[in-house]
Amino acid sequence: MILEYDTLQLELDQELKNILNYWSGNTLDKKYGGFVGRIDSENIVVPNASKGVILNTRILWSFSAASNYLKNSEYRAICNRSYQYLKDFFKDKVYGGVFWELNYKGEPINKRKQVYAQSFAIYALSEYYILTKDEEAKNWAIELFNLIEKHARDYRANGYIEAFNEDWTSIKDMRLSTKDMNASKTMNTHLHILEAYTRLLSIYNSENVKNALKNLIELIQQKFLNRKYNYDLFFNDNWDLQSNIISYGHDIETAWLVIDAARAVGDKKLIKETESTAIKVADVFLNEGIDNEGAVINEKNVSTNELDTDRHWWPQMEALVGLNYVYKLTNNPKYLEVSLKIWEFTKTHLIDTKHGEWYFRVDKNGEVYSQEDKVSMWKAPYHTSRACMLVQNSK
């Protein structure tokens, strides 16, 4: 088992290089700057595609984190390119924050302030600062933290409001995507604020950041974690549950990110609590979220018990990280055993060994959804590269 897991780690080391080489070789927009907005499943660039801030911040994070991990300057130019494009085109120089979407020329076409996006900008800028020690990037990350705390934090009922207009006034449609519920407080956004504040705290040892992060840990433990050890997804302002959906990828991702946050805060009670929670979440995840082929399925409707059995690319990799964390807490080899099965499924069905990169998702029969893109607003190298690095770091 351990020898097989060593092989998995070696393969992830190679896959990290494959991912970085694909993105550095295929996604640079040499005509309009930055990175192309879409590449389809056949590896063909979609002309004049719009450019989303999530894709661009995740590119900056991925290449900065990889540069820090590899301890070399091979991808430094891509990091600088990504940072410069974010600063020149996505940054709102009037109201602060980052725009949601630009056209292919870099002109804003959706100026809404999605708090999820501000969080990813903090996450990326913090990682870029670790690489470059660029004080401008650090100050921008701090500025975004202050904007979120000023405009999005609900000081009455606690938590963070999902989205705003360009000028940070209230907006009716807060959805992150068309697939999401229009809810004012979501687990996904709170999770990624937590992730961003965890990284920000590593470069900016501020009591304000530390207190905000501690509050987020407690919110996730007390509001989003339910009695069955899944995380509920959508709430209104007053924390009334609005949804009956479980996302297995988010369950296992949250379990390890909250541990990281507790360790960053340095609260022994929270560390113990989040580690205990992660074990319970992982066990429920193994019981409910893994199919017969060893793949992570997408979602479950709790009311009807209906399963979405599609296998998306990113939950497979979040599972490798989360199960690795729990293995290190318990020394129970069952978590490694499942990880090996997930990785075998991933190699067989999700990685495109012919053209490079990963397919977005496959169905229960392993058939690729050809309408889904290799590169898009929501398809970036972040989940995959991060898992390759974190599982490697567990040696």
Buried (B, 14 or more C-beta within 10 A) or exposed (E): EEEEBEEBBEEBBEBBEBBBEBBBEBBBBEEBBBBBBBBBBEBEBBEEBBBBBBBBBBBBBBBBBBBBBBEEEBBBEBBBBBBEBBBEBBBBEEBBBBBBBBBBEBEBEBBBBBBBBBBBBBBBBBBBBBBBEBEEBBEBBBBBBEBBBEBBBBEEEBBBBBBBEBEBEEBEEBBBEEEBBEBBBBBBBBBBBBBBBBBBBEBBEBEEBBEBBBBBBBBBBEBBBEEEBBBBBBBEEEBEBBBEBBBBBBBBBBBBBBBBBBBBBEBEEBBEBBBEBBBBBBBBBBEBBBBEBBBBBBBBEBEEEEBBBBBBBBBBBBBBBBBBBBBEBBEEEBBBBBBBBBBBBBBEBBBBEEBBBBBBBBEBEEEBBEEBBBBBBBBBBBBBBBBBBBBBEEE
